[in-house]
Structures are given as structure tokens and as C-alpha cells.
Amino acid sequence: MRKLIRLLAAIVLCLSISCSSMLDVEPENSVTFTNFYKNEQDIAALTRGMHAILAWSFRTFNTLEYAGVKTDASPSGHFPSPDVFMRFHLWNSVGTSWKSFYDAIYQCNLLFDNVQQPVCAQDRMDFYYGQANFIKGVCYLQLARYWGDAVISGHTEDTQARPKKPMMEVLDTALACAERAFMLLKKHEELVDYAGARITSKQYGSKGSAATLIAHIYAWKAAMGKGLSDEEVRACWEKVDTYASKVIDTDECGFYELENSAELLVANTLNTRNGKESIFEIELNAQDKTLDGTVFTSARWFVGFPVVPGALPGDINSNQWKLKIQTVLDMYPGADERKNAFFYKPELYSNDPDSARACGGYAFEYKYRKGLYSTSTTSEQTLEFVNFDVNRMVWRLADLILLRAEARMHLGNTNGAVQDLWRVQRRSKAVEYADGDLQMAIFREREKELIFEDHRYFDIMRNKGYYKTELPKNKVFVPFPFPHEEEEEVYSLLTDQEVADGALFLPIGDGAFFLNPMMIQNTYWFNRK
């Protein structure tokens, strides 16, 4: 009992301790953990703590993801709006903290720093080291995607202030972790916990999710990296092709399969947990009360009839975020099944005059349908919609197939790229690519296939120059020092130098400067304080 109490106390301390390297707050001294992890149960508890913080890092919608939402209407004067590149003080106040990613990295480093000798069978040690490496790789990739340049943490007992490192070094750190995870981890269907029970959660790293992580790191490096020669860029795209193919075409990384139709994708992968098309998803517990109001998918803003109990078609007019039915029909022409799988009967509400008037010409989100409901409500409804009762989908097979198509397009393998594009299109009976701009065709297919899964902003960044046409431009309502509307710098007006200075990345949040005199704001945002 005494040991159990000691272990629980350590877990609580793990979850509450801040990250090292003086990133956001002064770190605790980790000396109390030295020699603490003496058996597999101790390491298993630490690993659960790593995953708890990783889940927390992904459960809140990031500011850049807001900016990439495909929408025809968004909140006027309400942050965050995808219409414009917002002012520094607004961006700096919402969704710009990197603390949770460094907290997760710190937990991983606790294992590396304090468990250097096996305390259980080697295959079990490989599992735990593999999980820690996978989580670190994911976190460093996210840091590179959101902020570009970022700090690379030291040991848990190293409290020195650290400057940011160039994005390429951050990506190389992510890559080193991901490659170790790939070597250490087994296929998803072979993962078991310390008691021998099979692990079903696809948040846990596996050989397949590690390979997918490697592919995404190399894709970001090839598209966004500075100073690479043409040969080095090509080598990165070749790595994307290689590691994506390990998951798509072989059984080396486990079993992943496209659902047979768009409707089955929605039913069996997106509205259940750990479906066969899912590669990596973040566990969200339906019993977690903090999910009330949490936005982990942009579908949360578009939801209404028929997912919300008691909602009427006309209620969609009061939504601040809306997509026009015509936009949906234009995105999914012909027999494309996704228009009726991802949206609720758009043709009916377009063709029938009474129905069209009722909904104002706006489409009903239906890609996420499984709701989390509360029975404790003061309204006349018997149930109140709280959130979607699903996990946050990070990567699934269709995403990886289209990423490989992108890589093959850059490698000049047009036939291979088109075959991958057709594979996703044919699953949904979509109009197939015939000719034209292949790069734009792949981008558009990702936009259609992954709508509400919130990859769009990063797809725009990876396809250089697309920010000028794919992100809207408008005026912005400025609430202070007095409410007014004014012209604000918009994406299409950004210069090449401003993009190079970090305009498409987030500014570093205020917390990162606390007790760290070596921290420097990104150049673009430094000039806009």
C-alpha cells in the first residue's frame, strides 16, 4: 500500500510538473525521480502520463487550424476568424502556447534520463522507449508546423535557458525520435500492455503510426525546409514515398485498409474509435466533463440539424460558421458519395423550394454524427448536445495515400501520383482526375476528403504560394481601443520576405519568455507587437 501511494503521488507530480529548459515556467528539480522507476508497473504509469499530456495537447483547436477552415461564413469581428491575418495581440492571446507539447516531451525525457537499464523484459522496454520516442517525434513535428523555429529540450535536470533552434534542427530531432520509434515498436495489432492485454487505442505508437510520422516529417522538411539542395529535397520526397508505401502496400507496418465507401468511412472509422482506416487518433473520453464546449474538430462550429436534438433546419441560419449548399455541390459533383456522407441531403435542401428557404441555402454537417448528449437541461429538449463522441482523427489511410501522391508528383512519377489520387476518388465514386494541374488536383482532393479533419492550413503551407489564393481576404473588426473596422494585412498581400520571416507561423506566446532571456520572438511578429 505504501508503494502504491508513493507511485500515485509520483504520477500526480508527473502530470503537474512543467517542462524543462525554462520554456514557460521554472521547472521542478527532477532528482526525486532518479532510481524511482524500478519495475514495469512504474514505467507503465509514466507512459500513461505521457499519453495523457499528449491527448491534452491535441484536444484544443490550434489558431492556425482556425485559419484554414473551409467556410463561406464565419464570425464577424469574433476571434479567431479565418478571414484575415489577425493582429499580434489577438494571436498572442488565443491558441499560441507551446507549453503542453514541452510538458509531454519532459515526461518522455523522464524515462530516458532515469531508466537507462532494463527493469523488465527487453521487448517490454522496447515498447516503452518506443512510446516515448513516438510522442517526442509527434510533439517536435507539431512545434515545427506551428512555430517553425523552436527550443530543443535538454535533460530533465538541465534548467539552463535555451534559445530557439532553426526549424530544420527541430525536424531532424523529430525525425531521430520517429526513426527510433519505428525500429522499436511492433504493429498495432501486436501491441499489449504490461498485463498482456491487447492495446486497442490508436493513440499508442505502433510501427504503422511511426512510419506515417516519418513520412509527414519528411514531407514538411521537403516543402518547408530552408537551405536544402535540389538533391536533398528529392531525397526527402523519396523518403515520404518509401515510408508511406510501407503502410499502404505491405504488411510490414500492420493492417490498414480503406473503408469501401464514403458512408462506411463515416460510420466505421470517423464515428467509432480505432477503425481499420485509422492510423493515429487522440483518445477523447466521452465521460470527460471538460469536453463540454471543447473544439477539437471544426465540425463543432457547423453542427446543428439533424445531429443536435430538437434542432430545426432553419436554425442553421443562426450559426456563425456556415458552408453554402452550392459550395458542397460544387466540391462533390456527379455521383461523389461524400456530399451525402459528409453533409445531410444537400441536394434535397437545394432542389426543394420550401427546404431551401428553411435552411437559407446552407449545408448541414454530417461527417461527424455520433453525439455526446446531456440529459440535465433546463430547456424543453430531452437531450442537449455536448460534443461529438469520437476521438480526434490525426492520420488515416486516405490522408497518407494523398500525401504519397503529393510526393510522387514532386518526384516526377505522374502515373504513380494519379493512381493514388484515383484510389481515393474511386472509393467515393468521385469524378476522376483526367488532366490539368496535378498539384492543385491533389490539394483539392485533400480538401474534399479531409474536410473537418483540419489539415487544410498545413496543406496550404506545404504547397508554396497557395496561401495567396486559398486563404480569404477581408476587412477585420477591431474591438479596441474602440470598436471599428479597418483594413488589415491579409494573406494575399504578404511578401516573400514576410513569409520567410515567419508570417505563416504562430507568434511565440508570452509564457515562453518567462525566465528565459534567450527567447526571441519570430521576426515577422516581433515587428508587429
Secondary structure, DSSP 8 states (H G I E B T S, - for coil): -HHHHHHHHHHHHHHH---STTSSS----GGGGTTT--SHHHHHHHHHHHHHHHHHHHHS--HHHHHT---SB--TT-SS-TTS---HHHHTTSS---HHHHHHHHHHHHHHHH--S-SS-HHHHHHHHHHHHHHHHHHHHHHHHHHSSB-----TT-------B-HHHHHHHHHHHHHHHHHH---GGG-B-TTS-B---TTS--HHHHHHHHHHHHHHHHHH-SS--HHHHHHHHHHHHHHHHHHHT-STT------SSHHHIIIIIISSSS-TTEEEEE---TT-GGGTT--SSTHHHH--TTTSTT--GGGGGG-SSB-BHHHHHHHS-TT-THHHHSBS-HHHHHHSHHHHHHHTTB--B-S---EEEES--SSS-S-EEEEESS-EEEEEHHHHHHHHHHHHHHTT-HHHHHHHHHHHHHHTT-----SS-HHHHHHHHHHHHTTTT--HHHHHHHSTTTHHHHS---EEEE-SSS-EEEE---GGG--HHHHHTTTTS----GGGGTT-TT----HHHHTT-
